[in-house]
């Protein structure tokens, strides 16, 4: 259980997914890349549109918010 158990399960899932993609060859690799790109684009766009960004903030603050949104999207992808 705990962090060690989570890490063990996570590594097992990653190895299983990698072997599945490897078994499918170039087609599997390409499909994975396309679907992964589509997920992150859609999820980021949705999260960004929900997140209110004030109009009068600087570029550094905008990048910080974008990082927060990307962290949220990444965390969401780890749950599924």
N, C-alpha and C positions, 0 to 999 in steps of 0.2 A: 504494500500500500504506500501511500504518501507520494512524495516526489520521486523516489526511486522506482516505485511501481509505475507511475505515470510515464517516466522516461523510458522504462523497459517496454511498455505498451506502445509508446510513440515510435521507438526504434523498430519494433516488430512490424508496425503498420507501414512505415517508410520502406523497409526491406521488401515487404509483400507487394507494395505498389510498384516499386522499382523492378521487381522480377516480372510482374504482370506486363509492364510497359516494355521491358526487354524482350519478353516472349512475343509481343506483337510487332517488334521490329520498328522500322522507320515510320510505318503508318501509325503505330501506337504512340511513338514519340511526338509525331506531328500533331495528332489529334489531342494529346495531352497539352501540348503547347497552345494550340488554338483555344481549347476550352478553358485553360487556365487564364489566358489573356482576356477572353470574353468575360469570365467571372470577375477578375480584378477590375476591368474597365467598368462593367455594369455596377458592381458593388461600390467602387470608389465614387462614381458619378452619382449614384443614389445617396450615399452617405454625405457627400459634399453638398448636394442640393438640400438635404435635410438640415445640415449644420449651418447655422446663421453666421455669416462672415461680415463684420462691419465694413462699410465702404471706405472709411477714413483711416485704415490701419496700413502700416508699411509692409514692404515686401518680406522682411524678416518674420513679422507676425503671421503673415499669410502662409509662409513656408512652415512655420511651427504648427499652424492649424492643419495644413495639408499632412504633416507628419502624424498628427493625432488621428486624423481620419484614416490614413493608411494603416496605422497600428490597429485601429478598430476593425478595419476590413480584414487584416491579416488574422486577428484573433477570431473573427467570425469564420474564417476559412479553416481554422484549426478545429473548430467544434464539429464540423460536418465530416 
